[in-house]
């Protein structure tokens, strides 16, 4: 059994930017990322284009996740598809990071990923 009394007691905040690209697009279009099946696809021009992000309902209801292809997404009236707005995604990510910098020093912020799984 681990003796945690020997470790320093400190507070840690973790931010999970769940389905980040899908969340950004949901915000832009006034959608609820937790309720609407959303996929961000590299390009609508190619049926083999890769899904870059999928909202939780897209993953659960339609089994579409990052790495699937556009042609695998079923035609369904509730599904919302978007092409990426990479500059916007970066702007939002940087805005979140700037907020963190107001409360903690830079050396305390550890960004571990900006992609989806």
Secondary structure, DSSP 8 states (H G I E B T S, - for coil): ---GGGS----------TTHHHHHHHHHTT--TTTS-EEEES-TT-TT-BEEEE-HHHHHHH---TT-BGGGS---TT-EEEE--HHHHHHHHHHHHHHHHHHS-GGG-----SS--
